[in-house]
Amino acid sequence: MAEKVLMLALSPTMEEGVIVKWIKSEGDSVEQGDVLCEIETDKATMEYESPAEGTLLRIIAKEGQAVRVGRDIAIIGQAAEDISELAKETPAPVEKPPVEKARPVRKEPQISAPTAEGRLRSSPLARKLAKERGIDLSTVQGSGPQGRITRSDVEKAGTVAAAPPKVAGLTDETVPVTQKRKVIADTLSKSKFTAPHYYLRVTAAVDNLMQARTRLNDKIGQKVSVNAFLMKFVAEILKRHHMINATWQEDSIVMHGTADIALAVAQPDGLIAPVVRNCNAKGVLQIDRELKALIEKTRKGALTRADYADSTFTISSLGTFGIEEFTAIINPPDSAILAVGGIMKMPVAGDDDRICIGRCMKLTLSCDHRIIDGTVGAAFLRDLKEMIEYPVHELY
């Protein structure tokens, strides 16, 4: 008996998905678990597996169309089965707005797998977007099946500009909101206007930390990120201040038994925060390895829900952009987020009250006042500052 294939929520915040490419065609036989199509969610482009076996009798949602979760995208049944009545019940999918235009850029050649006819494998959306952005598809690395170039591949290629062209002036332009941007806007708006934020700031001397990092880098022959050290230090301090590692549940407060720390990572269409789990039980090197792997998956658009969901604390750093200090909006379900500024040289008073030049970092802790009282947040930030300034304290 024929049945409808519905758009499923492929991420916890997904409200609608865009059909990027149909892998199966009408009339094809399918087995349960076969990949039917590629769907762009608010997080990444993902494969949609068939929920049933039979024949793909009707494709309802065409490539490039957006479909809300729970709406129909196809019909599967037995070959030659009459689906006229079932098809009448099917509402039309929502059309996705045209993709935004951007300035053309250049990218070093990365060859995608061609078809038997010599054409590059690419989706209609990818070809359309490449034409609008002036991107040569032969320079784009495809991430889809058999090296197929998808829309996300073209978007990534468009962010690497070896030599931006000259721009005559500003122009009026209306840019459609992506699924990811919609989710970011909704989530952070709810956080900002639901959780009563307050902010605490300190300046931490980082000379000792940077010296320890240099010695470690020299010993192992590779660079360990400052963020890995910060995640380890935060995890250690969370052991002393459990209320910072908690979630508001209206009628209860959940205090978490592990420090699952997220790091905000920028993408062309918004931020995402992959999570290193159980940092309280890991060393700096292991945290650094896992963090680098997550960042690489983020750049490839390959994160799964397990990679970014359910953090207990978040770190956001803008130091590489030369930002001295900033405030960040709490990332639900966390109760706090640490905003990290760049490392700068500043006048510092030594123990003998002599002024010298030292490297410093400004830290701003955003707290949810429903959970974290001012004294609790202040004690956490005080202890974190001390550990950053004297990393050896982590040993005892």
C-alpha positions as a printed Julia matrix, in Angstrom:
396×3 Matrix{Float64}:
  0.0    0.0     0.0
  1.35   3.42   -0.99
  2.45   5.8     1.72
  3.64   9.37    1.9
  7.25  10.28    2.67
  7.3   13.25    5.04
  9.91  15.89    5.71
 11.48  14.88    9.01
 13.28  17.08   11.54
 16.9   16.2    10.82
 18.16  18.53   13.55
 16.58  19.57   16.87
 15.92  23.13   15.65
 14.88  22.35   12.08
 11.5   23.75   11.0
 11.84  23.27    7.26
 14.32  21.77    4.81
 15.31  22.48    1.21
 15.48  19.65   -1.32
 19.0   20.0    -2.74
 19.1   16.93   -4.99
 16.98  13.86   -5.65
 19.21  10.78   -5.78
 16.31   8.51   -6.79
 13.97   9.21   -9.7
 10.3    8.46  -10.13
  9.89   4.78  -11.03
 13.08   3.7    -9.24
 12.93   0.75   -6.86
 14.04   1.62   -3.35
 14.95  -0.37   -0.28
 14.46   0.8     3.29
 17.54   2.86    4.15
 18.37   3.85    0.56
 19.26   7.52    0.13
 16.32   9.24   -1.55
 17.6   12.81   -1.65
 19.88  15.43   -0.11
 18.23  17.96    2.2
 19.64  21.26    3.4
 18.73  21.82    7.05
 19.47  24.76    9.34
 22.75  23.02   10.24
 24.09  21.18    7.18
 23.22  19.29    4.01
 22.21  15.75    4.95
 21.13  12.55    3.23
 17.48  11.49    3.6
 17.02   7.71    3.83
 13.9    5.93    2.61
 11.55   4.86    5.43
 10.06   2.06    3.33
 10.74  -0.26    0.41
  8.91  -0.29   -2.91
  8.86   2.06   -5.89
  9.25   5.83   -5.83
  5.9    6.6    -7.44
  5.79  10.38   -7.11
  8.26  13.17   -6.28
  6.23  15.96   -4.72
  8.91  18.43   -3.59
 11.17  19.48   -6.45
 14.83  20.4    -6.19
 15.26  23.88   -4.73
 11.94  23.82   -2.88
 11.6   24.35    0.87
  9.26  22.05    2.78
  8.13  22.43    6.36
  8.66  19.53    8.76
  5.72  17.12    8.58
  4.77  18.0     4.99
  4.92  15.55    2.06
  7.96  15.23   -0.2
  7.25  11.95   -2.06
  5.06   8.86   -2.32
  6.38   5.27   -2.17
  4.3    2.19   -3.01
  4.04  -0.77   -5.33
  4.78  -0.42   -9.04
  1.73   0.7   -11.08
 -0.26   1.32   -7.86
 -3.06   3.9    -8.13
 -2.1    6.9    -5.95
 -4.6    9.42   -7.33
 -6.57   9.67   -4.07
 -3.42   9.88   -1.97
 -1.98  12.57   -4.23
 -5.11  14.73   -3.81
 -4.4   15.01   -0.09
 -0.9   16.34   -0.72
 -0.4   20.12   -0.25
  2.11  21.9    -2.45
  5.5   22.58   -0.88
  6.62  26.12   -0.05
  8.85  27.71   -2.65
 12.28  28.76   -1.33
 13.29  32.37   -2.05
 16.07  32.91   -4.59
 19.57  32.57   -3.24
 21.46  35.74   -2.48
 23.96  37.24   -4.88
 27.56  37.88   -3.9
 30.69  39.32   -5.41
 32.72  36.93   -7.59
 35.78  35.4    -6.03
 38.68  33.19   -7.07
 39.64  29.84   -5.54
 42.56  27.51   -6.12
 41.56  24.63   -8.42
 40.12  21.52   -6.8
 38.73  19.12   -9.39
 35.37  17.38   -8.9
 34.54  13.97  -10.37
 33.05  14.29  -13.92
 30.2   12.23  -15.35
 30.63   9.72  -18.14
 29.77  12.49  -20.61
 32.55  14.68  -19.23
 30.25  17.09  -17.35
 30.92  18.0   -13.75
 28.48  16.41  -11.35
 26.54  19.28   -9.76
 23.05  20.08   -8.56
 20.86  22.66  -10.35
 21.09  24.95   -7.32
 24.88  24.68   -7.33
 25.06  25.59  -11.02
 22.68  28.51  -10.57
 24.55  29.88   -7.56
 27.94  29.44   -9.25
 26.7   31.39  -12.27
 25.38  34.22  -10.07
 28.61  34.44   -8.09
 30.93  34.08  -11.04
 32.49  30.86   -9.73
 34.02  28.27  -12.05
 32.61  24.89  -11.0
 35.82  23.18  -12.07
 37.53  24.91   -9.12
 35.01  23.62   -6.56
 35.47  20.44   -4.52
 32.24  18.41   -4.44
 31.13  16.81   -1.19
 28.06  14.96   -2.49
 27.77  11.39   -3.77
 30.43  10.59   -6.43
 31.93  14.04   -5.94
 28.7   15.88   -6.83
 28.96  19.63   -6.22
 26.17  20.88   -3.95
 24.94  24.36   -3.11
 26.9   24.35    0.15
 30.12  23.53   -1.75
 29.64  26.61   -3.92
 28.85  28.77   -0.88
 32.05  27.61    0.82
 34.04  28.34   -2.31
 32.56  31.83   -2.3
 34.03  32.6     1.12
 37.65  32.1     0.01
 38.6   35.26   -1.83
 42.2   35.31   -3.01
 41.87  38.82   -4.44
 38.48  40.55   -4.03
 37.54  42.66   -7.09
 37.21  46.38   -6.91
 33.74  47.59   -5.95
 32.42  50.78   -7.47
 30.13  51.6    -4.55
 27.32  50.45   -2.28
 24.11  49.13   -3.79
 20.67  48.32   -2.43
 20.13  44.58   -2.09
 17.59  42.3    -0.4
 19.14  39.09    0.9
 16.86  36.15    1.82
 17.25  34.7     5.32
 18.73  31.2     5.39
 17.34  28.43    7.59
 20.37  28.6     9.86
 20.07  32.38   10.26
 16.38  32.03   11.16
 17.24  29.54   13.92
 20.09  31.71   15.22
 17.81  34.76   15.33
 15.02  32.88   17.11
 17.26  31.1    19.63
 19.35  34.1    20.62
 16.33  36.43   20.75
 14.62  34.06   23.18
 17.82  33.78   25.22
 18.4   37.53   25.4
 14.84  38.44   26.3
 14.03  35.42   28.49
 17.22  34.97   30.5
 18.06  38.08   32.56
 21.68  38.61   31.52
 24.29  40.35   33.61
 28.0   40.71   32.86
 31.24  40.38   34.8
 34.64  41.45   33.45
 38.26  40.79   34.41
 41.64  41.25   32.78
 43.96  38.26   33.1
 47.73  38.3    32.6
 48.63  35.5    30.19
 52.45  35.54   30.08
 52.71  32.36   32.17
 50.05  30.64   30.07
 51.73  31.58   26.79
 55.12  30.41   28.07
 53.61  27.07   29.13
 51.95  26.76   25.72
 55.23  27.52   23.92
 57.06  24.85   25.91
 54.33  22.32   25.17
 54.32  23.18   21.46
 58.1   22.8    21.28
 57.91  19.45   23.05
 55.24  17.87   20.85
 56.13  19.67   17.61
 52.69  21.14   16.92
 50.55  24.08   17.97
 47.99  23.61   20.73
 45.29  26.26   20.61
 44.77  28.75   23.42
 41.08  27.75   23.31
 42.01  24.2    24.35
 43.76  25.58   27.45
 40.77  27.8    28.23
 38.34  24.88   27.88
 40.44  22.81   30.27
 40.7   25.64   32.8
 36.95  26.33   32.61
 36.21  22.63   33.16
 38.43  22.59   36.26
 36.79  25.71   37.7
 33.31  24.32   36.99
 34.13  21.52   39.45
 34.23  24.16   42.18
 31.21  26.16   41.01
 28.51  23.67   40.03
 25.79  26.31   39.6
 27.62  27.76   36.58
 27.31  24.32   34.94
 23.52  24.22   35.15
 20.32  24.6    33.1
 17.09  26.43   33.98
 14.0   24.2    33.67
 11.28  26.56   34.96
 10.34  24.41   37.97
 13.82  23.0    38.56
 17.53  23.6    37.96
 19.52  20.77   36.38
 23.13  20.7    37.59
 25.21  18.72   35.11
 27.73  16.08   36.09
 30.07  16.69   33.14
 31.62  19.79   31.63
 30.47  19.69   27.98
 32.02  22.87   26.64
 31.08  24.44   23.3
 33.19  26.79   21.22
 31.41  29.24   18.92
 32.71  28.79   15.35
 31.92  31.22   12.52
 30.51  29.97    9.22
 29.51  31.96    6.12
 25.82  31.74    7.05
 26.09  32.04   10.84
 27.56  30.61   14.0
 27.52  27.06   15.28
 29.02  25.8    18.54
 30.5   22.27   18.43
 30.92  20.64   21.84
 33.91  18.86   23.4
 32.33  16.42   25.85
 33.5   15.7    29.38
 36.35  18.23   29.38
 36.64  17.78   33.15
 38.08  14.29   32.57
 40.43  15.17   29.67
 43.8   16.82   29.34
 44.65  19.81   27.17
 46.09  17.68   24.36
 43.02  15.47   24.06
 40.72  18.48   24.18
 42.8   20.14   21.45
 42.64  17.05   19.2
 38.87  16.73   19.56
 38.35  20.47   19.1
 40.36  20.55   15.87
 38.42  17.56   14.53
 35.12  19.29   15.31
 36.22  22.55   13.68
 37.21  20.63   10.54
 33.79  18.93   10.48
 32.19  22.35   10.92
 34.03  23.74    7.9
 32.9   20.77    5.82
 29.28  21.09    7.0
 29.48  17.56    8.39
 28.47  18.12   12.03
 25.83  15.82   13.46
 23.41  16.64   16.26
 25.68  14.86   18.75
 28.47  17.29   17.81
 26.68  20.5    18.74
 23.68  19.79   20.99
 23.35  19.97   24.77
 26.41  21.9    25.89
 26.73  22.98   29.52
 29.01  26.01   28.97
 30.13  28.0    25.92
 33.24  29.98   25.0
 33.21  32.64   22.27
 36.48  34.21   21.13
 36.99  37.16   18.78
 40.65  37.72   19.61
 41.82  36.79   16.11
 39.84  39.79   14.81
 41.68  42.19   17.11
 38.67  42.67   19.4
 39.76  43.74   22.88
 36.55  42.83   24.7
 32.88  42.13   24.02
 29.75  40.65   25.59
 28.1   37.47   24.3
 24.52  36.19   24.43
 24.05  32.98   26.43
 23.8   29.86   24.27
 20.8   27.76   25.49
 20.63  25.46   27.4
 23.71  26.94   29.15
 23.48  29.4    32.01
 26.69  31.26   31.13
 29.01  32.09   28.24
 32.59  33.38   28.33
 33.57  36.08   25.82
 37.32  36.11   25.19
 39.13  39.12   23.75
 42.49  39.25   22.02
 45.87  38.99   23.72
 47.35  42.48   24.03
 50.43  44.08   25.54
 49.51  46.31   28.48
 51.19  48.0    31.45
 51.11  45.54   34.36
 51.99  46.14   38.04
 54.31  43.41   39.36
 54.41  42.01   42.89
 56.94  44.74   43.76
 54.58  47.39   42.35
 56.9   48.06   39.46
 55.21  48.7    36.12
 56.19  46.47   33.23
 54.71  45.48   29.89
 52.83  42.17   29.95
 50.43  40.23   27.73
 46.82  40.35   28.91
 43.43  39.03   27.89
 40.03  40.53   28.76
 37.3   38.08   29.76
 33.57  38.84   30.03
 31.23  36.33   31.65
 27.53  36.59   30.72
 25.35  34.98   33.4
 21.68  34.01   33.65
 20.53  35.67   36.87
 17.74  33.11   37.29
 20.43  30.57   38.15
 23.68  32.38   38.89
 23.83  34.98   41.65
 26.36  37.76   41.3
 28.68  36.39   43.97
 28.66  32.93   42.33
 29.57  34.34   38.92
 32.21  36.58   40.46
 33.83  33.7    42.34
 33.93  31.6    39.16
 35.58  34.38   37.14
 38.03  35.16   39.95
 39.18  31.53   40.1
 39.39  31.27   36.31
 41.55  34.4    36.17
 43.88  32.95   38.81
 44.25  29.65   36.92
 45.01  31.47   33.67
 47.64  33.59   35.38
 49.16  30.64   37.26
 48.54  27.5    35.14
 50.62  25.38   37.51
 47.73  25.57   40.0
 45.93  23.03   37.83
 48.4   20.43   39.13
 47.22  20.64   42.75
